[in-house]
Amino acid sequence: MSSKEKTWKEISIAGIPPKSSIGFMTGDWKTYMPILNLEKCTTCLTCVMLCPEGAIKWRPELGKIQFDFSFCKGCGICANECPTKAIAMKLPEE
């Protein structure tokens, strides 16, 4: 038996991973990715609070939010809940 940890792709359906999602870069799950329109964004941080993966971070030193595409699964909650519609879900090639 190998002592190497399994990746998320090797875990069976409905299996329980041996560590939190922080340990797995699950960003390759997504079909759509969030695109931020800085002109519409009011930095209300609703998207930061509602992202189930914690893939959106507030960067006070930059004065804006930032997406971590290594963990973003493209669920679209951020775009759906953004009060100013500053986030759009797009295919990567768009």
N, C-alpha and C positions, 0 to 999 in steps of 0.2 A: 504494500500500500504506500502510495506517495504521500509525503508530508507537505507538499506544495498546496497552498490555499487555492480554492477554486475561484474563478472569476464569476461575475453575475450570470454570464452566458452558460456556465457549466452547472448551475444550480437547477434542480428539477422544478417543474411548474408547481407552484404553491409551496416550494421549499423555503426554509428559513435560512437566510444568509448568516454566516458566522460573525458578522460585524455590521455596524450601521452603514447607511448609504454613503457616509463620508469616506468610507474605505473603498468604495466602488465608484469609479468614474462612469456614470450611467448616461452621459450626454449623448452617446451614440444610439440611444433609443429613439430619439426624436425624428419626426418627419418634417415638422414645421419648427421654425425658430422665431423667437421674439425679436422684433426690430423696433427700437425706440426713436420716436420723433422728438428731439430735444426742444423744438419750438413749442410743442403742445404740453410737454412734461412740466408739472408744477412742483415736482418733488414732494408730493403728498405722502409718499412711501407706502401707499396701499399695496402695491405690488410686492414690496419687500416683506411686508407683514403676512401676505397671503400665499407666497410661494411655498408649496409643500416640501420642496427640496432645499430651500435656503440658497437657491442659485442666483438670487438677486441681492446685491449688497449695496448699502448706502456708503458712498465714498465722500465723506465731508471735506477731505483735502482737495477733491476735484469738484465738489459742489454738484455731484450728479450720482445717479445709480449706475451700476455696472452688472452685466450678466456674466455668470460663470458657465460657459457653454460645456464645460467638462461634466457638469451635473444637471443642467437643464434638460428635462425630458420632453419639452415642447407641449406641455399639457394645455397651455393657453389660458390658464386661470388669470395670469397677470393681465393679459389683453382684455379678457372678458370683464374684469373688475375695475380696470383703470377708469376713473371718473372723467378724464379728459380725452380718452381714446388715443393716448399717446403711444400705445404699444400695438403693433400689428403683427399677426402671425404670418410668416412667409415661408415658402419653400427655399432651401438654401441657394438654389440657382437663380432666384428672382432678384 
